[in-house]
């Protein structure tokens, strides 16, 4: 039996390269290149190597290819 989707918006699998910047509690920063897993009107899902809590990460640039430097 299929379960009913409980999210308000439909998530769509989409791989978009991202440059992400994170903020540490001590005021330091880190930067990481990753790729989206899925997107919706209300948000985006992407994996990170760094641990990040809500409010400690911001999207620096979408569509980053590495050739943009």
PECOR-V766700 format. One record per residue. N is the residue number from 1. RES is the residue in one letter. PHI is phi in whole degrees, 0 to 359 (999 if undefined). Layout:
n:N res:RES phi:PHI
n:N res:RES phi:PHI
This chain:
n:1 res:X phi:999
n:2 res:X phi:284
n:3 res:X phi:272
n:4 res:X phi:282
n:5 res:X phi:294
n:6 res:X phi:259
n:7 res:X phi:285
n:8 res:X phi:288
n:9 res:X phi:246
n:10 res:X phi:285
n:11 res:X phi:266
n:12 res:X phi:239
n:13 res:X phi:294
n:14 res:X phi:205
n:15 res:X phi:259
n:16 res:X phi:239
n:17 res:X phi:295
n:18 res:X phi:228
n:19 res:X phi:251
n:20 res:X phi:241
n:21 res:X phi:244
n:22 res:X phi:239
n:23 res:X phi:242
n:24 res:X phi:267
n:25 res:X phi:300
n:26 res:X phi:275
n:27 res:X phi:96
n:28 res:X phi:287
n:29 res:X phi:227
n:30 res:X phi:219
n:31 res:X phi:224
n:32 res:X phi:213
n:33 res:X phi:258
n:34 res:X phi:213
n:35 res:X phi:222
n:36 res:X phi:296
n:37 res:X phi:262
n:38 res:X phi:207
n:39 res:X phi:223
n:40 res:X phi:214
n:41 res:X phi:299
n:42 res:X phi:261
n:43 res:X phi:175
n:44 res:X phi:215
n:45 res:X phi:244
n:46 res:X phi:211
n:47 res:X phi:279
n:48 res:X phi:227
n:49 res:X phi:281
n:50 res:X phi:286
n:51 res:X phi:284
n:52 res:X phi:217
n:53 res:X phi:259
n:54 res:X phi:307
n:55 res:X phi:91
n:56 res:X phi:260
n:57 res:X phi:230
n:58 res:X phi:224
n:59 res:X phi:287
n:60 res:X phi:275
n:61 res:X phi:198
n:62 res:X phi:262
n:63 res:X phi:79
n:64 res:X phi:293
n:65 res:X phi:250
n:66 res:X phi:92
n:67 res:X phi:267
n:68 res:X phi:275
n:69 res:X phi:294
